């Protein structure tokens, strides 16, 4: 598991968490799944933390194709 896909403990300083996540400290919030810290607010925010996203996607799995709707 690489460094970014590990859960960031909620007791971690917001400034330190922001440095790990590559965002501003005021954009750090809680992951709704594990309550760890994540880039929750602002531009390019991901509500689900990297650790939870990594746990739900098997290694080497391609992301699902975008859903298309028929207009006919």
C-alpha positions as CSV (number, residue, x, y, z in Angstrom):
1,X,0.0,0.0,0.0
2,X,1.5,3.3,-0.9
3,X,1.6,6.3,1.4
4,X,-1.4,8.1,-0.1
5,X,-3.7,5.1,0.2
6,X,-3.3,4.9,4.0
7,X,-6.0,6.3,6.2
8,X,-5.1,9.6,7.8
9,X,-6.0,9.5,11.5
10,X,-8.5,12.2,12.5
11,X,-6.2,13.3,15.3
12,X,-3.6,14.4,12.7
13,X,-3.0,18.1,12.5
14,X,-5.0,19.6,9.7
15,X,-2.0,21.4,8.2
16,X,0.0,18.1,8.1
17,X,-3.0,16.3,6.6
18,X,-3.4,19.0,4.0
19,X,0.3,18.6,3.0
20,X,-0.2,14.9,2.5
21,X,-3.4,15.4,0.5
22,X,-2.1,18.3,-1.6
23,X,-4.8,20.8,-0.5
24,X,-5.3,23.7,1.8
25,X,-6.0,23.0,5.5
26,X,-9.5,24.5,5.3
27,X,-10.3,21.9,2.6
28,X,-9.6,18.9,4.9
29,X,-12.6,17.1,6.4
30,X,-13.8,13.7,7.5
31,X,-14.4,10.7,5.2
32,X,-18.0,9.5,5.7
33,X,-16.9,5.8,5.6
34,X,-13.9,5.6,8.0
35,X,-13.9,9.1,9.6
36,X,-10.3,9.5,8.5
37,X,-9.2,12.9,7.1
38,X,-9.5,13.6,3.3
39,X,-9.6,16.4,0.8
40,X,-13.3,16.9,1.4
41,X,-14.0,20.5,0.3
42,X,-13.0,22.9,-2.4
43,X,-11.7,22.3,-5.9
44,X,-10.9,18.7,-6.9
45,X,-12.3,17.4,-3.6
46,X,-12.8,13.7,-3.1
47,X,-15.4,13.0,-0.4
48,X,-14.2,9.4,0.1
49,X,-10.7,9.2,1.3
50,X,-7.9,7.6,-0.8
51,X,-7.7,4.6,1.6
52,X,-11.5,3.8,1.2
53,X,-11.3,4.3,-2.6
54,X,-8.3,2.0,-2.8
55,X,-10.1,-0.7,-0.7
56,X,-13.1,-0.7,-3.0
57,X,-11.0,-1.0,-6.3
58,X,-9.0,-4.2,-6.8
59,X,-5.4,-3.5,-8.0
60,X,-5.1,-3.3,-11.8
61,X,-8.9,-3.0,-12.2
62,X,-10.0,-0.5,-14.9
63,X,-12.5,2.1,-13.9
64,X,-16.0,1.4,-15.2
65,X,-17.0,2.9,-18.5
66,X,-19.1,6.0,-18.4
67,X,-22.8,5.4,-18.5
68,X,-24.5,6.5,-21.7
69,X,-28.1,7.2,-22.2
70,X,-30.1,6.6,-25.4
71,X,-32.1,9.5,-26.8
72,X,-33.9,7.3,-29.4
